[in-house]
Amino acid sequence: MSAWSSVIAFSGFDYHGPEKRITLAPKSRASAFTSFYSTGLGWGTFSITRNAGGSRLELAVTEGLLPLRSIRLDQHAGAKSSVTLGGRSQAHAVERRPGGVAIVLSADLVIPAGEALIVQL
């Protein structure tokens, strides 16, 4: 169990089920970071790619599902953002906060197994 806590700490992953909020703040500052995650309802991977034009987050569910309302990232957002699931655009707002942003979806969303949410900042 203690080895797992190191993965969670390094990946910066935190999921708050009742609020449907996920926080992704990896300790790595590499331009590309991928990690496994697990919640009580499912598991999958997330990847964050940073470049001069912005950031891209892919949040994939391998098994189970992931209820979601907001995502907190230690990234900075440009003027434009997009959130898609299954190729469909998702209405959202970007809230700038000290040290990052929060992407707040207009409605609760459930990411099913085999799907991925894509966020472009």
C-alpha positions as CSV (number, residue, x, y, z in Angstrom):
1,M,0.0,0.0,0.0
2,S,2.7,2.5,0.8
3,A,4.1,2.1,-2.8
4,W,0.7,3.1,-4.2
5,S,0.8,6.4,-2.2
6,S,4.0,7.4,-4.0
7,V,2.2,7.0,-7.4
8,I,-0.7,9.1,-6.3
9,A,1.6,11.8,-4.8
10,F,3.8,11.9,-8.0
11,S,0.8,11.9,-10.4
12,G,-1.0,14.7,-8.4
13,F,-4.2,12.8,-8.9
14,D,-7.2,13.4,-6.5
15,Y,-10.8,12.6,-7.1
16,H,-13.6,13.9,-4.9
17,G,-16.7,11.7,-5.7
18,P,-19.5,13.7,-4.0
19,E,-18.4,16.9,-5.9
20,K,-17.5,14.9,-9.1
21,R,-14.2,16.9,-9.0
22,I,-10.8,15.6,-10.3
23,T,-7.5,17.4,-9.6
24,L,-4.5,16.6,-11.8
25,A,-1.3,18.3,-10.7
26,P,1.7,16.0,-11.6
27,K,5.0,16.7,-10.0
28,S,6.7,16.1,-13.3
29,R,7.3,19.2,-15.5
30,A,8.1,17.1,-18.6
31,S,6.3,18.2,-21.7
32,A,4.4,14.9,-21.8
33,F,3.1,13.0,-18.7
34,T,0.9,9.9,-18.5
35,S,-0.3,8.1,-15.4
36,F,-2.7,5.4,-14.3
37,Y,-5.6,6.4,-11.9
38,S,-8.2,4.6,-9.9
39,T,-11.4,5.6,-8.2
40,G,-14.1,3.6,-6.5
41,L,-16.1,3.4,-9.7
42,G,-13.5,2.8,-12.4
43,W,-9.9,3.2,-13.5
44,G,-8.0,4.4,-16.5
45,T,-5.2,6.7,-17.6
46,F,-4.7,10.4,-18.0
47,S,-2.1,12.2,-20.1
48,I,-1.1,15.9,-20.1
49,T,0.9,17.3,-23.1
50,R,2.3,20.8,-22.8
51,N,3.7,22.8,-25.7
52,A,4.2,26.5,-26.6
53,G,0.6,26.6,-27.9
54,G,-1.1,25.4,-24.8
55,S,-1.9,22.1,-23.1
56,R,-3.9,19.0,-23.9
57,L,-5.4,16.6,-21.4
58,E,-6.8,13.2,-22.2
59,L,-8.7,11.5,-19.4
60,A,-9.5,7.9,-20.5
61,V,-11.7,5.3,-18.7
62,T,-10.6,1.7,-19.2
63,E,-13.1,0.0,-16.9
64,G,-16.1,1.3,-15.0
65,L,-17.1,4.9,-15.3
66,L,-16.1,8.3,-14.1
67,P,-18.7,10.9,-13.0
68,L,-17.4,14.4,-13.6
69,R,-18.4,18.0,-13.1
70,S,-15.0,19.8,-12.8
71,I,-11.3,19.4,-13.5
72,R,-8.6,21.3,-11.7
73,L,-5.3,21.6,-13.4
74,D,-2.0,23.2,-12.5
75,Q,-1.9,24.6,-16.1
76,H,-2.5,28.1,-17.4
77,A,-5.2,28.6,-20.0
78,G,-5.1,30.6,-23.2
79,A,-7.9,32.6,-24.7
80,K,-9.6,29.5,-26.2
81,S,-10.5,26.1,-24.7
82,S,-12.4,23.1,-25.8
83,V,-13.8,20.0,-24.0
84,T,-15.0,17.0,-26.1
85,L,-16.3,13.5,-25.2
86,G,-16.8,11.0,-28.1
87,G,-16.2,13.8,-30.6
88,R,-19.0,15.9,-29.1
89,S,-18.3,19.4,-27.7
90,Q,-19.1,19.8,-24.0
91,A,-20.3,23.2,-22.7
92,H,-17.9,24.5,-20.0
93,A,-16.4,27.5,-18.3
94,V,-12.7,28.1,-17.5
95,E,-12.0,29.6,-14.1
96,R,-8.5,31.0,-13.6
97,R,-7.2,30.4,-10.1
98,P,-3.8,30.9,-8.4
99,G,-1.5,28.2,-9.7
100,G,-3.9,26.9,-12.4
101,V,-7.4,26.6,-13.8
102,A,-10.6,24.8,-13.1
103,I,-12.7,23.6,-16.0
104,V,-16.3,23.5,-14.9
105,L,-18.7,21.6,-17.1
106,S,-22.2,23.0,-17.6
107,A,-23.8,19.7,-16.6
108,D,-22.7,16.6,-14.8
109,L,-21.0,14.1,-17.2
110,V,-20.2,10.4,-17.0
111,I,-17.3,9.1,-18.9
112,P,-18.0,5.4,-19.7
113,A,-15.5,2.7,-20.3
114,G,-13.7,2.9,-23.6
115,E,-14.2,6.7,-23.9
116,A,-11.9,9.6,-23.2
117,L,-12.5,13.3,-22.4
118,I,-10.2,15.6,-24.3
119,V,-9.5,19.1,-22.9
120,Q,-7.5,21.7,-24.9
121,L,-6.2,24.8,-23.2
